[in-house]
Amino acid sequence: MIHDGRLPMSLAFASLLLTFLVTRTITRLIRAGRGPFRNVSSGGVHIHHVVPGIVLALIGGFLAVGTGEYLVARSVAGVVLGVGAGLVLDEFGMIVHLADVYWTEQGRISIEATVLTVAAVGLAASGFVPFDATPEGDAIGDRVAWVVVLLLDVAMAAITFAKGKVGTGVIGVFVPIVNIVAGIRLARPGSPWARRYYHDKPHKLRRATARADRRDARWKPIRRRFEDTIAGPLVAAPMPVTPRPEPRGRREVDGARHTWRRVGAGAG
């Protein structure tokens, strides 16, 4: 691992995963009122942990860029970046919705984003490289074949994402055969690919819908149990408050008295 230069990425992977698990544990203890942990506030403003996460991610990123080939410095940068990324991803749903949806259904996107990131970083730490293709030789034919293979990998990844298979597409960036299989199979209904190519093919759209329903019926309960185990039970999202319109009228001033007269039928 050290010889191949994968130690910093491995440390980033470990710190990312550990930070996310520890953060979720602490937030669940705070919610239950157990333990010594409390929310952090400053001047009456609740400081979400995404704030130090962004700071640490920036420090780790710039440190990694500026340290060159020094293994120790890159390893430290990997740890700092992993901790910052774990804090940011844990509140990814809040960033997307620009609201405190941490314990709601909308907040579950944080779990999905973290799982995909952990999978991608774990593959990178294991030695998988995105679009990993190298020329077999220095001949023109070898380089042309390398370009063709690379373009094919990129095209199949784009098709997979267009078919609405985001998780599969992320894994396929590191393992191209996954995107090749996913790109050949039917798209998910509602995806950009289905809207573009299935609108005049009702038979194919029905097949895609039936396949997606079967898959969701099989895997959604498992995913729900996994998310509940990691994130805790959900709470209902607050209903948006619609402001009441101000009554139409006019204010009349008579000496020191102010009179509000409603404008309506019979009002003069």
Summary of the structure (lengths in Angstrom):
residues: 268
radius of gyration: 26.6
end to end distance: 86.3
largest distance: 97.4
contacts: 713
relative contact order: 0.09
helix: 62%
strand: 6%
